[in-house]
Amino acid sequence: MALTNSPAESLERAQMLANLFQNTPEGIMQSPTSMIGTPDEMIAEIRRREREWGVSQVVFSFQGETVLRRLGETVLSAFKNG
């Protein structure tokens, strides 16, 4: 998981992984094994996964309390009412 500050940063991170895994940035950003984006991008991607794949649970791996707090306040709070 990479919680970014801008769409440009999201694309940059996705490009780095795309080069590593011989994929496209778009493919990386929609991969079921990763989540990269701003809070709004992550919310949209979680909703897409729910709609298209029937995903009902998401597991996040993160480093540090600051990232966890930001994830909770900016992304997970969008889903607090189910």
Secondary structure, 3 states (H helix, E strand, C coil): CEECCCHHHHHHHHHHHHHHHCCCHHHHHCCCCCCEECHHHHHHHHHHHHHHHCCCCCCCCCCCHHHHHHHHHHCHHHHCCC
